[in-house]
Amino acid sequence: MLEGGGEKGGLHLLKYLASLALQGLISQYEHEQARDAYYEKWILSVHLELLQQYKPYIDVKLKVC
C-alpha cells in the first residue's frame, strides 16, 4: 500500500498520511472530551458528597432564620 509509483503513488501516500494525521487528531479530541467528562463527574460527586455531609448544619441554620 505504501509502494511508490510516480505521482499517483505519491498522491495515495499523501492521502494515507493525511488520513492517519486526521484520525490521530480525532482520537486526541475524543480522549480529551472523555477526560473532561470524567473530571466534571468527579468534581460533581465531590460537591454532592460535601453537601450531604453539611446538610444537617444547613438545615439547622435555615430553620433558625
N, C-alpha and C positions, 0 to 999 in steps of 0.2 A: 504494500500500500504506500510505503514511503519511498518507492523507487523513483529515480529521476525519469527523464523522458522529454526533455525540452521544456518549452513554455507550458504545455498542457500539464505535464507532471509537476512543474513548479507551482502552477496555479492550484492544483489539487493539494499540494503540500501546504501552501499558504492557507487554503480553506480549512485544512485539517488542524493546523496550528492555531488559527483564529478560533475554531470551534472549541479546542482544548482550553484556550485562554478564557473564552466566554463561559464555558462550563465551570472553570475554576472560580470566576467572579461570582457566578450564580451560587455555587456551593459555599463560598465565603459569606455571601449575603444571607443565605439561609441559616448558616451556622450562627451568625451574629444575631439574627432575629430570634432564633431558638434560645440563645444565651440571654438576650434581653428579657424574653418572656419568662425564663426561669428565674432571673433575679427579681423581676417585678412580682412574680408569685411569691417568692421567698420573702421579700420586703413586706408584702401584704400580710402574709401569715405571721410575721414577727409583730406587726402592729396589732393584728387581731388578738394575738396571744397577750400582748401587753394590756389591751383594753379589757380582756377577760380578767386579768389579774387585778386591775384597778377598778373594776366595775363596782364592787361594794363601796369603795370610797366615793366614787362619782355619785352613786345613788343616794348616799347619806347627805352629801352636800346639796343635792338638788331638793331633797325633802326639807332641809333646814331653811333654804331660801324662800 
